[in-house]
Amino acid sequence: MNDPVGSRQANLSRLLRLAHLEGPLSRATLTTATGLNRSTIGDLVGDLVSLGIAEERAPDPSRRVGRPSPLVAAHRRVVAVAVNPEVDALTLGVVGLDRTVRFTERIEQSGLMDPEHTAEVIGERIAAWREGDLADAAIAGIGIAVPGLVRASDGLVRDAPHLRWTDVALRELVESRTGLHTAVGNDAAMAIVAEHLFGAAAGVDNVVYLNGGASGIGGGLIVQGVAVGGASGYAGEFGQNRPGIASQADRRAANGVLEDEVSRSRLLAVLQRSNVDEPTLARLLGETRATEVLEEVARQRRILATALANAVNVLNPSIVVLGGFLGMLAEHDLPGFTAAVLAQSMAANGEDLEIRTAALAEDRLIIGAAEAAFQDLLRDPAGTALR
């Protein structure tokens, strides 16, 4: 039996997803990409425009001969709020459905913020933005990138040890405070989705991602083009693996895990700094000539290279993407770091392997969290309420 309603929903979803991921696109391009006829494309675009989630823009007349086709784009007013709670700061941002990061705000903390206070601050900031920058915006939802284990089935934060959050119903807390649909996930798992769609892993089907942040090291996986979360959503905790350390002189934590040895806090300690954002940390590491700092960078690079070689042997990725301070460690000498990983990998597994740093830089978590917030709208454009 034909299902015209279901088919229309699916086609609206296809067009909006194309506009979101690749737009602005001409109607002709949408016709080719979807296989739908021009009349149907026109009707669907009209529906998306009337819903206020897409807009048609005048084409650039200098780029075509003859009558150019209008460009279909995600509407500028449609946005998502993205949040990344960390031990040193709460970072919030607003990302458009058109892929632009409108702005970010980092609220530094001297102590840990509990879940209730986190939800309160999120609500306060959104309320303030609605009086200013977001006065005319339509908010699709909130995405929260948590440095810890988040249950995929319901967004329950099972364990964020550095934040000291255990079995926290964060989604419900934030929804009750803001009235907005909220998606909660692991920070690294969200970041790899962003890098796979828009960044260093775009177009690559087999990817290992490691994220280095204030809370430690997390990871994400793309296998055959699909994000892999595991049975409950907890896959990718590379930071909890026991590292192989060739020289005992390199060990700093007895019986420690990878994130005990390869650590942002250890880098900050030798830099004699306490709380800095990623661009500042990258600048400090790039400028330093202090022997103690360079020795610590070299030590962490050696241990990280061994850990990545193990991942390469197990997962055989095409690329490894490193975000946060891990990317900074690699960029200190990327060819040398890649060689160190390959020297410890099986030769066949390391063939054509590339190691890249996160192209989205400090925005990767914000973009990934926003992408999670957009999913309901992208799945059902006509049936999802914007606020």
Sequence and secondary structure as in RCSB ss.txt:
>XXXX:A:sequence
MNDPVGSRQANLSRLLRLAHLEGPLSRATLTTATGLNRSTIGDLVGDLVSLGIAEERAPDPSRRVGRPSPLVAAH
RRVVAVAVNPEVDALTLGVVGLDRTVRFTERIEQSGLMDPEHTAEVIGERIAAWREGDLADAAIAGIGIAVPGLV
RASDGLVRDAPHLRWTDVALRELVESRTGLHTAVGNDAAMAIVAEHLFGAAAGVDNVVYLNGGASGIGGGLIVQG
VAVGGASGYAGEFGQNRPGIASQADRRAANGVLEDEVSRSRLLAVLQRSNVDEPTLARLLGETRATEVLEEVARQ
RRILATALANAVNVLNPSIVVLGGFLGMLAEHDLPGFTAAVLAQSMAANGEDLEIRTAALAEDRLIIGAAEAAFQ
DLLRDPAGTALR
>XXXX:A:secstr
   HHHHHHHHHHHHHHHHHHH SEEHHHHHHHH   HHHHHHHHHHHHHTTSEEEE   GGG SSS   EEEE 
TTEEEEEEEE SSEEEEEEEETTS EEEEEEEE SS   HHHHHHHHHHHHHHHHTTTTTT EEEEEEEEESSEE
 TTT  EEEETTTTEEEE HHHHHHHHH S EEEEEHHHHHHHHHHHHSTTTT SSEEEEEEETTEEEEEEEETT
EEE  SSS TT GGGS    S GGG  STT  HHHHS HHHHHHHHT  S  HHHHHHHHHH   HHHHHHHHHH
HHHHHHHHHHHHHHH  SEEEEEEHHHHHHHTSHHHHHHHHHHTS TTTTTT EEEE TTGGGHHHHHHHHHHHH
HHHH TTT    
